[in-house]
């Protein structure tokens, strides 16, 4: 699943550059990643880890956001996360 492309589709003001989502008006760059929770038996098909590395030239270091979602399947868990991000 291409989470960067999905985020770009949610946020029309963003620009997509490879696997990075750039928000020029905010001067913020997101590098999103999706992984499954393989370490927890039987949850790997129903869970998803979404992490973001957030950088801004005004920050002295990158910020790191980490979220875990559970749903009936991974696509639903990802869709829920994107819906939450869009409503924020």
LUMMIDREN-275882 format. One record per residue: residue number from 1; z, x, y of N, C-alpha, C in turn. Coordinates in steps of 0.05 Angstrom, whole numbers. Layout:
N
[NUM,[Z,X,Y],[Z,X,Y],[Z,X,Y]]
...
This chain:
88
[1,[0,17,-24],[0,0,0],[0,18,25]]
[2,[-17,11,44],[-19,27,68],[-1,14,90]]
[3,[24,23,91],[43,12,110],[36,18,138]]
[4,[24,41,144],[16,47,171],[-5,27,181]]
[5,[-24,21,164],[-45,1,172],[-33,-26,176]]
[6,[-14,-34,159],[-1,-60,162],[15,-62,188]]
[7,[29,-40,195],[44,-39,220],[25,-41,244]]
[8,[3,-27,242],[-17,-27,264],[-28,-56,267]]
[9,[-32,-70,245],[-42,-98,247],[-21,-116,260]]
[10,[4,-111,255],[26,-127,266],[29,-122,296]]
[11,[27,-97,304],[31,-89,332],[4,-82,345]]
[12,[-9,-101,358],[-36,-97,369],[-37,-74,390]]
[13,[-14,-69,402],[-14,-48,423],[-13,-20,411]]
[14,[-11,-17,385],[-9,9,372],[-37,20,366]]
[15,[-37,46,361],[-61,60,352],[-55,73,325]]
[16,[-74,72,308],[-71,84,281],[-85,111,280]]
[17,[-70,131,271],[-81,158,268],[-73,168,241]]
[18,[-90,165,221],[-83,172,194],[-60,155,184]]
[19,[-38,167,175],[-15,152,166],[6,149,187]]
[20,[-1,153,212],[17,152,235],[9,129,253]]
[21,[30,115,263],[26,93,282],[36,102,309]]
[22,[19,101,329],[26,111,356],[27,87,375]]
[23,[48,87,391],[52,67,412],[49,81,439]]
[24,[25,83,450],[21,99,474],[37,89,498]]
[25,[39,63,502],[54,53,524],[84,60,523]]
[26,[94,64,500],[123,71,496],[127,101,492]]
[27,[104,116,487],[105,144,482],[121,150,456]]
[28,[117,133,436],[131,135,411],[111,137,388]]
[29,[118,154,369],[102,157,345],[119,150,320]]
[30,[108,134,302],[122,127,277],[107,139,254]]
[31,[121,150,235],[110,159,210],[124,143,188]]
[32,[113,120,180],[126,103,160],[120,113,131]]
[33,[139,108,113],[137,114,85],[149,91,69]]
[34,[137,86,46],[147,65,27],[151,79,0]]
[35,[174,73,-12],[180,83,-39],[195,61,-54]]
[36,[195,64,-80],[210,45,-96],[237,57,-104]]
[37,[255,39,-112],[282,48,-120],[282,53,-150]]
[38,[267,74,-159],[265,80,-187],[291,88,-200]]
[39,[310,97,-184],[335,106,-195],[352,83,-205]]
[40,[347,59,-196],[363,36,-205],[346,21,-225]]
[41,[353,22,-250],[338,10,-272],[333,-19,-267]]
[42,[309,-28,-272],[300,-56,-270],[297,-66,-241]]
[43,[304,-50,-221],[300,-59,-193],[275,-48,-181]]
[44,[262,-29,-194],[240,-15,-182],[216,-34,-177]]
[45,[214,-56,-192],[191,-74,-187],[198,-96,-167]]
[46,[223,-97,-158],[232,-118,-139],[243,-107,-113]]
[47,[242,-81,-110],[254,-69,-87],[235,-49,-73]]
[48,[242,-43,-49],[226,-24,-34],[243,-10,-14]]
[49,[238,16,-10],[251,31,10],[230,36,32]]
[50,[237,30,57],[219,36,79],[234,54,98]]
[51,[221,77,104],[233,96,122],[213,101,145]]
[52,[224,107,168],[208,114,191],[219,139,204]]
[53,[201,158,209],[208,180,227],[197,173,254]]
[54,[214,173,274],[206,164,301],[209,188,320]]
[55,[187,194,333],[188,216,352],[179,208,380]]
[56,[191,220,399],[185,215,427],[189,242,442]]
[57,[171,250,459],[175,276,473],[201,277,488]]
[58,[212,254,496],[238,254,511],[262,258,493]]
[59,[259,255,466],[281,259,448],[283,289,441]]
[60,[307,298,437],[310,326,429],[306,330,399]]
[61,[305,308,384],[299,310,356],[287,283,346]]
[62,[276,283,322],[265,258,311],[288,240,303]]
[63,[283,214,305],[301,194,294],[291,186,267]]
[64,[310,178,250],[303,170,223],[315,142,217]]
[65,[298,123,210],[307,96,204],[301,92,174]]
[66,[320,80,160],[317,76,131],[326,47,125]]
[67,[309,33,110],[316,5,103],[310,2,73]]
[68,[325,-16,60],[320,-23,33],[317,-53,32]]
[69,[297,-62,17],[293,-91,14],[290,-99,-15]]
[70,[299,-123,-21],[297,-134,-48],[284,-161,-45]]
[71,[265,-167,-63],[252,-194,-64],[242,-197,-93]]
[72,[226,-219,-97],[216,-223,-124],[196,-202,-133]]
[73,[184,-188,-113],[166,-166,-119],[164,-148,-94]]
[74,[151,-125,-98],[150,-106,-76],[133,-116,-52]]
[75,[111,-129,-58],[95,-140,-35],[111,-159,-18]]
[76,[127,-176,-30],[143,-195,-15],[164,-181,1]]
[77,[177,-160,-11],[197,-144,3],[185,-131,28]]
[78,[161,-120,25],[148,-107,47],[140,-127,69]]
[79,[129,-150,60],[122,-171,79],[146,-180,95]]
[80,[169,-183,82],[193,-191,95],[201,-171,117]]
[81,[200,-145,110],[206,-124,129],[187,-125,153]]
[82,[162,-129,149],[143,-130,171],[148,-155,188]]
[83,[156,-177,176],[162,-201,192],[186,-196,209]]
[84,[206,-183,199],[230,-176,215],[223,-158,238]]
[85,[207,-137,233],[199,-119,254],[183,-134,276]]
[86,[166,-152,267],[149,-166,287],[165,-184,304]]
[87,[187,-196,293],[203,-214,309],[223,-200,327]]
[88,[226,-174,324],[246,-159,340],[237,-155,368]]
